[in-house]
Amino acid sequence: MGATIAEKILGAHAGGRSVKAGDVVVASVDFAMLHDARATNALTRIGQLGAAKLPFAARTAFVLDHYSPPPHPEAANIHREMRAFSAAHGTVLYDIGDGICHQVLPEGGHLTCGDLVTGTDTHSTTYGAFNAFGTGVEGTDLAAVMMTGKLWFRVPETIRVDLKGRLQPGVWAKDLTLAMLGRLGAEGANYRAIEYAGPAVAAMEIDDRMTLANHAAELGAKAALLEADEKTFAWLKARGAREPRPVKADPDASYCERVEIDAAKLPPQVARKHRIDDVVGVPEVKDQRIHYALIGTCTNGRLDDIRQAAAILKGRRIARGVRMIVTPASRNVYLQAAREGLIEALTLAGASVEAAGCGTCVNITGHLVTGDGDVVISSANRNFKGRLGNANSEIFIGSAATVAASALTGHITDPRTVEGGEWRPASKAA
């Protein structure tokens, strides 16, 4: 019997063993990430265990992205501790404004195909866009990785998702992930890996592949894995990553479930208020008025997302009564968007562009405070009641294209119905 990508990567990192779903292994980790919202637990555990030396510290990144900027003294003190710890032990440090953890790790060349990467965030599944096994862990687990370079795993079963065709202009990986959530439910992939494959994946640029892998967290997935191709190799090489070790599933690999979606027939999708798996086509909610529009987060704050928004809003103004916020995923994304004139276009349209970070997504920094009855259309990843701090407001989730089109009209809008809404990135390797 053949092996899935997840089985192959975990087996390779467990001493080159042949493993199958359900096995428990102790595996060597290639890189680790600790962000500021989980730092206290990890650093406390290291102190309690009396670890004087941390051999894995140089392969660990500290990322100050959730409390960015710190909203209270306690958060500022966490940052002080992380900076001091990083200086003492030699960890990689991404400070306030550098970017969101899931963007800066691949941007910084810290991972490559075939890697095993752990991070203190559920959306560490993002690294699967690069044919790596990326998974979220808690602070105690991260402390163990920093001290030993190893962690135990139960090898997950794998769901195979074959994506036929090619997405229509105006339809994005975000819409595919929402369609998956509508089909499988928010717990439909609990502790399973997802393999995404097929012509629709091959046609995607890297930004969209990262969205595809990122959103697997909302399905409960342990990891999301894409096969590598020339686009992957070129992107990683341009950022100084190590030599890739691409991993493919065997033709006779065993899957717990197989899903097939015709991407060419998929219209823009939206998750309705309070449930990420209550998903319908955008036309079904086209009369829903909005008050806020948010583009950004670790899911959809990349350059192509911002390019799409600018294609819709350049030379126009957002609807009266709508406040729009754009949060680039990293400083590098912001700078490139500025060089291309996208920041100016969005600002002139009435949007506010923030420094890179997670604070708005999780309502830590208070940059998007909703009133009772307010409706938000967001490209973020979660919309449970109270996500933005007010249980009496409503959050709808859609692609950056849908968010921008909705900001323009003042109600949830199919991007294919507005000028610029069918913008598609030119194929590029890096």
C-alpha positions as CSV (number, residue, x, y, z in Angstrom):
1,M,0.0,0.0,0.0
2,G,1.3,3.4,-0.9
3,A,1.6,6.5,1.3
4,T,0.1,9.9,1.4
5,I,2.1,13.1,1.6
6,A,1.5,13.4,5.3
7,E,2.6,9.8,6.0
8,K,5.7,10.3,3.9
9,I,6.8,13.6,5.6
10,L,6.2,12.3,9.1
11,G,7.9,9.0,8.3
12,A,10.9,10.8,6.9
13,H,11.2,12.9,10.1
14,A,10.8,9.9,12.3
15,G,14.0,8.3,11.3
16,G,13.0,7.3,7.7
17,R,10.3,4.9,8.9
18,S,7.4,3.7,6.9
19,V,4.3,4.9,8.8
20,K,0.6,4.9,8.4
21,A,-2.4,6.8,9.7
22,G,-2.9,6.1,13.4
23,D,0.8,5.5,14.2
24,V,2.4,7.6,16.9
25,V,5.8,8.9,16.0
26,V,8.5,11.1,17.5
27,A,9.6,13.4,14.7
28,S,12.4,15.9,14.1
29,V,11.1,19.4,13.4
30,D,12.8,21.6,10.7
31,F,11.5,25.0,11.9
32,A,9.3,26.3,14.7
33,M,7.3,29.5,15.3
34,L,6.2,31.2,18.5
35,H,3.9,34.3,18.3
36,D,3.3,36.7,21.1
37,A,-0.2,35.6,22.0
38,R,1.2,32.1,23.0
39,A,4.7,33.2,24.2
40,T,4.1,33.3,27.9
41,N,3.2,29.7,28.3
42,A,6.2,28.5,26.2
43,L,8.7,30.7,27.9
44,T,7.4,29.8,31.4
45,R,7.7,26.0,30.6
46,I,11.3,26.5,29.4
47,G,12.1,28.3,32.7
48,Q,10.3,25.6,34.8
49,L,12.3,22.9,33.1
50,G,15.6,24.7,33.7
51,A,16.8,24.5,30.1
52,A,20.1,26.4,30.1
53,K,20.7,25.7,26.4
54,L,18.3,25.6,23.6
55,P,19.9,23.9,20.6
56,F,16.8,24.5,18.4
57,A,16.6,28.3,19.1
58,A,18.3,29.3,15.9
59,R,15.6,27.4,14.0
60,T,12.8,29.1,15.9
61,A,11.2,32.4,15.0
62,F,9.6,34.7,17.5
63,V,6.9,36.8,15.8
64,L,5.3,39.9,17.4
65,D,2.1,40.0,15.4
66,H,-1.0,39.6,17.5
67,Y,-0.3,42.4,20.0
68,S,0.8,44.6,17.2
69,P,1.0,47.3,18.4
70,P,0.6,46.3,22.1
71,P,-2.9,47.5,23.4
72,H,-1.9,47.4,27.0
73,P,1.2,47.2,29.3
74,E,0.9,43.5,29.7
75,A,1.3,42.9,26.0
76,A,4.2,45.4,25.9
77,N,5.9,43.4,28.7
78,I,5.4,40.1,26.7
79,H,7.2,41.8,23.8
80,R,10.1,42.9,26.1
81,E,10.5,39.4,27.4
82,M,10.4,37.9,23.8
83,R,13.0,40.4,22.6
84,A,15.3,39.7,25.6
85,F,14.9,35.9,25.2
86,S,15.6,36.1,21.5
87,A,18.8,38.2,22.1
88,A,20.0,35.7,24.8
89,H,19.3,32.5,22.9
90,G,19.6,33.5,19.2
91,T,16.1,33.0,17.9
92,V,14.9,34.7,14.7
93,L,12.9,37.8,15.7
94,Y,10.1,39.4,13.7
95,D,9.1,42.6,15.5
96,I,6.0,44.8,15.4
97,G,5.0,45.6,11.8
98,D,7.2,43.0,10.2
99,G,4.2,40.9,9.4
100,I,2.0,38.0,10.3
101,C,3.7,34.8,11.3
102,H,2.3,32.7,8.4
103,Q,3.5,35.2,5.9
104,V,7.0,36.0,7.2
105,L,8.1,32.4,7.7
106,P,7.9,31.5,4.0
107,E,9.0,35.0,3.0
108,G,12.0,34.7,5.2
109,G,13.1,31.5,3.5
110,H,12.7,29.5,6.7
111,L,10.9,26.5,5.2
112,T,10.9,24.4,2.0
113,C,9.3,21.4,0.4
114,G,9.2,18.3,2.5
115,D,9.7,20.2,5.8
116,L,8.0,19.6,9.2
117,V,7.1,23.0,10.7
118,T,5.3,23.6,14.0
119,G,3.8,26.9,15.1
120,T,1.7,28.2,18.0
121,D,-1.2,29.0,15.8
122,T,-3.9,26.9,14.1
123,H,-3.3,28.5,10.8
124,S,0.2,27.0,10.6
125,T,-1.4,24.7,8.0
126,T,-0.5,27.6,5.6
127,Y,2.9,26.1,5.1
128,G,1.4,23.2,3.3
129,A,1.1,25.5,0.2
130,F,4.9,24.8,-0.1
131,N,4.6,21.1,0.2
132,A,5.5,21.2,3.9
133,F,3.7,19.6,6.8
134,G,2.7,22.7,8.8
135,T,0.7,22.3,12.0
136,G,-0.4,24.2,15.0
137,V,0.8,23.3,18.5
138,E,0.4,24.8,22.0
139,G,3.1,26.7,23.9
140,T,4.2,23.7,26.0
141,D,4.7,21.7,22.8
142,L,6.8,24.5,21.3
143,A,8.9,24.6,24.4
144,A,9.6,20.9,23.9
145,V,10.6,21.6,20.3
146,M,13.0,24.4,21.3
147,M,14.7,22.2,23.9
148,T,14.9,19.0,21.8
149,G,14.1,19.7,18.2
150,K,11.5,16.9,18.3
151,L,7.8,16.4,19.0
152,W,5.4,13.5,19.0
153,F,2.6,13.2,16.5
154,R,-0.2,10.9,15.7
155,V,-0.1,10.3,11.9
156,P,-3.4,11.7,10.6
157,E,-5.7,10.2,8.1
158,T,-5.9,12.1,4.8
159,I,-8.8,13.5,2.8
160,R,-8.0,13.8,-0.9
161,V,-9.6,16.8,-2.6
162,D,-9.4,16.8,-6.4
163,L,-10.1,20.3,-7.9
164,K,-11.1,20.0,-11.5
165,G,-11.2,22.8,-14.1
166,R,-10.0,26.3,-13.4
167,L,-11.5,29.0,-11.3
168,Q,-13.4,31.7,-13.2
169,P,-12.2,35.3,-13.1
170,G,-13.5,36.9,-9.9
171,V,-13.5,33.5,-8.1
172,W,-10.6,32.7,-5.8
173,A,-9.2,30.0,-3.5
174,K,-11.1,31.7,-0.7
175,D,-14.3,30.7,-2.5
176,L,-13.1,27.1,-2.8
177,T,-12.3,26.9,0.9
178,L,-15.7,28.3,1.8
179,A,-17.4,25.8,-0.5
180,M,-15.4,23.0,1.3
181,L,-16.7,24.3,4.6
182,G,-20.2,24.3,3.3
183,R,-19.8,20.7,2.1
184,L,-17.8,19.2,5.0
185,G,-18.7,21.5,7.9
186,A,-16.4,23.2,10.4
187,E,-15.3,20.0,12.0
188,G,-15.3,17.9,8.8
189,A,-11.6,17.3,8.8
190,N,-10.8,17.2,12.5
191,Y,-7.2,15.8,13.0
192,R,-7.0,14.9,9.4
193,A,-4.7,16.0,6.7
194,I,-6.0,17.4,3.4
195,E,-4.3,16.8,0.1
196,Y,-5.4,19.4,-2.5
197,A,-4.6,18.4,-6.1
198,G,-5.9,18.8,-9.6
199,P,-5.8,21.3,-12.5
200,A,-7.4,24.1,-10.4
201,V,-4.5,24.0,-7.9
202,A,-1.9,23.9,-10.7
203,A,-3.4,27.0,-12.2
204,M,-3.3,29.0,-8.9
205,E,-0.5,31.4,-8.0
206,I,1.3,31.0,-4.7
207,D,-0.8,33.6,-2.9
208,D,-4.0,31.7,-3.6
209,R,-2.4,28.4,-2.7
210,M,-1.5,29.9,0.7
211,T,-5.1,30.8,1.2
212,L,-6.2,27.3,0.3
213,A,-3.9,25.7,2.9
214,N,-4.5,28.4,5.5
215,H,-8.3,27.9,5.6
216,A,-7.9,24.2,6.3
217,A,-7.7,25.2,10.0
218,E,-11.4,26.1,9.9
219,L,-12.2,22.5,8.8
220,G,-10.3,21.3,11.8
221,A,-7.4,19.9,9.7
222,K,-4.1,18.9,11.2
223,A,-2.4,19.9,8.0
224,A,-3.1,20.8,4.4
225,L,-0.7,19.7,1.7
226,L,-0.2,20.6,-1.9
227,E,2.3,19.0,-4.3
228,A,5.2,21.2,-5.4
229,D,5.7,22.4,-8.9
230,E,7.9,24.9,-10.8
231,K,6.0,27.8,-9.3
232,T,6.7,26.5,-5.8
233,F,10.4,26.0,-6.5
234,A,10.9,29.4,-8.1
235,W,9.0,31.2,-5.3
236,L,11.1,29.5,-2.6
237,K,14.4,30.0,-4.5
238,A,13.7,33.8,-4.8
239,R,13.4,33.9,-1.0
240,G,16.6,32.0,-0.2
241,A,14.9,28.8,1.0
242,R,16.9,25.6,1.4
243,E,17.0,23.1,-1.4
244,P,13.5,21.6,-1.8
245,R,12.7,18.0,-1.0
246,P,9.4,17.6,-2.8
247,V,7.0,14.9,-1.7
248,K,4.3,13.3,-3.8
249,A,1.6,10.9,-2.7
250,D,1.8,7.4,-4.1
251,P,-0.8,6.4,-6.7
252,D,-2.1,3.7,-4.4
253,A,-2.1,5.8,-1.3
254,S,-5.0,5.1,1.1
255,Y,-7.4,8.0,1.9
256,C,-10.2,8.1,4.4
257,E,-12.3,10.2,2.1
258,R,-12.1,11.6,-1.5
259,V,-13.8,14.8,-2.5
260,E,-14.1,16.2,-6.1
261,I,-15.1,19.8,-6.9
262,D,-15.5,21.3,-10.3
263,A,-13.8,24.7,-9.7
264,A,-14.9,26.0,-13.1
265,K,-18.6,25.9,-12.0
266,L,-18.0,27.6,-8.6
267,P,-19.5,31.1,-8.1
268,P,-18.2,33.5,-5.4
269,Q,-19.1,32.2,-1.9
270,V,-19.9,33.9,1.4
271,A,-20.2,32.5,4.9
272,R,-23.1,34.0,6.7
273,K,-23.1,35.5,10.2
274,H,-21.8,33.6,13.1
275,R,-21.0,30.3,11.3
276,I,-18.1,29.8,9.0
277,D,-19.8,26.7,7.5
278,D,-23.1,28.4,6.7
279,V,-22.0,29.0,3.1
280,V,-24.1,30.2,0.1
281,G,-23.4,31.8,-3.2
282,V,-22.9,35.6,-3.0
283,P,-26.1,36.2,-5.1
284,E,-28.2,34.8,-2.3
285,V,-27.2,37.6,0.1
286,K,-26.7,40.4,-2.5
287,D,-29.2,42.8,-0.7
288,Q,-27.4,42.6,2.6
289,R,-26.2,46.1,3.6
290,I,-22.7,46.4,5.2
291,H,-21.1,49.0,7.4
292,Y,-17.5,47.7,7.5
293,A,-15.2,46.0,5.0
294,L,-12.0,44.2,6.0
295,I,-9.3,42.9,3.7
296,G,-6.2,41.3,5.2
297,T,-5.3,38.8,7.9
298,C,-3.1,35.6,7.5
299,T,-5.7,34.3,5.1
300,N,-6.1,37.1,2.5
301,G,-3.7,39.9,3.1
302,R,-1.3,39.0,0.4
303,L,-0.3,41.0,-2.7
304,D,-2.8,39.5,-5.1
305,D,-5.6,40.2,-2.7
306,I,-4.6,43.8,-2.5
307,R,-4.2,44.0,-6.3
308,Q,-7.7,42.7,-6.7
309,A,-9.1,45.2,-4.3
310,A,-7.3,48.0,-6.1
311,A,-8.5,46.8,-9.5
312,I,-12.1,47.3,-8.2
313,L,-11.6,50.5,-6.3
314,K,-9.0,52.6,-8.2
315,G,-10.5,55.9,-9.3
316,R,-13.7,55.3,-7.3
317,R,-14.9,55.8,-3.7
318,I,-16.3,53.3,-1.3
319,A,-20.0,53.6,-0.5
320,R,-21.1,56.3,1.9
321,G,-21.5,54.9,5.4
322,V,-18.9,52.1,4.9
323,R,-15.6,52.0,6.7
324,M,-12.9,49.9,4.9
325,I,-9.7,48.6,6.5
326,V,-6.8,46.9,4.6
327,T,-4.2,45.0,6.5
328,P,-1.2,43.7,4.4
329,A,0.1,40.4,5.6
330,S,3.7,41.7,5.9
331,R,5.9,44.7,5.6
332,N,7.2,43.3,2.3
333,V,3.7,43.0,1.0
334,Y,2.9,46.6,2.0
335,L,6.1,47.9,0.4
336,Q,5.4,46.1,-2.9
337,A,1.8,47.3,-2.9
338,A,3.1,50.9,-2.3
339,R,5.6,50.5,-5.2
340,E,2.7,49.4,-7.5
341,G,0.5,52.3,-6.5
342,L,-2.0,50.1,-4.8
343,I,-1.8,51.7,-1.4
344,E,-2.5,55.2,-2.9
345,A,-5.4,53.8,-5.0
346,L,-7.1,52.2,-1.9
347,T,-6.4,55.3,0.3
348,L,-7.9,57.6,-2.3
349,A,-10.9,55.3,-2.5
350,G,-11.5,55.9,1.2
351,A,-9.8,52.8,2.8
352,S,-7.5,52.9,5.8
353,V,-4.4,50.9,5.4
354,E,-2.9,49.5,8.6
355,A,0.6,48.2,9.4
356,A,0.9,44.4,9.1
357,G,-0.4,42.4,12.0
358,C,-3.2,40.2,13.4
359,G,-4.6,42.7,15.9
360,T,-7.7,43.7,13.9
361,C,-8.6,40.1,12.9
362,V,-8.8,39.0,16.5
363,N,-10.0,42.3,17.9
364,I,-6.9,42.8,20.1
365,T,-5.9,46.3,19.0
366,G,-9.3,47.8,18.7
367,H,-8.9,49.1,15.2
368,L,-12.2,47.8,14.1
369,V,-14.9,48.2,16.7
370,T,-18.4,47.5,15.6
371,G,-21.6,48.9,17.0
372,D,-24.8,47.0,17.7
373,G,-26.4,45.8,14.5
374,D,-23.4,46.7,12.4
375,V,-22.6,44.3,9.5
376,V,-19.0,43.4,8.5
377,I,-17.9,41.8,5.3
378,S,-14.4,40.3,5.9
379,S,-11.7,38.3,4.1
380,A,-10.6,36.9,7.5
381,N,-11.0,33.3,8.5
382,R,-13.6,33.3,11.3
383,N,-16.9,35.0,12.0
384,F,-18.2,33.5,15.2
385,K,-20.4,35.7,17.4
386,G,-18.4,38.3,19.1
387,R,-15.2,37.8,17.0
388,L,-14.8,41.5,16.6
389,G,-15.7,42.3,20.2
390,N,-19.4,42.9,19.9
391,A,-21.8,40.0,20.0
392,N,-24.5,42.2,18.6
393,S,-22.8,42.8,15.3
394,E,-22.6,40.4,12.3
395,I,-19.7,39.2,10.3
396,F,-19.9,37.7,6.8
397,I,-16.8,36.1,5.2
398,G,-15.8,36.3,1.6
399,S,-12.9,36.8,-0.8
400,A,-10.9,40.0,-1.1
401,A,-12.7,40.5,-4.4
402,T,-16.1,40.2,-2.7
403,V,-15.1,42.5,0.1
404,A,-13.9,45.2,-2.3
405,A,-16.9,45.0,-4.5
406,S,-19.2,45.2,-1.4
407,A,-17.3,48.2,-0.1
408,L,-17.9,49.9,-3.4
409,T,-21.7,49.3,-3.5
410,G,-22.5,49.3,0.2
411,H,-24.0,45.8,0.1
412,I,-22.7,42.3,-0.4
413,T,-21.8,42.1,-4.1
414,D,-20.7,39.5,-6.6
415,P,-17.3,40.9,-7.8
416,R,-18.1,39.7,-11.3
417,T,-20.8,42.4,-11.6
418,V,-18.4,45.4,-11.1
419,E,-15.7,46.7,-13.2
420,G,-12.3,45.2,-12.2
421,G,-14.0,42.4,-10.3
422,E,-12.7,39.8,-12.8
423,W,-9.1,40.8,-12.5
424,R,-6.8,37.8,-12.6
425,P,-3.1,37.8,-11.8
426,A,-0.7,37.2,-14.6
427,S,1.1,33.9,-14.2
428,K,4.3,34.4,-12.4
429,A,6.9,32.2,-10.8
430,A,8.1,34.4,-8.0
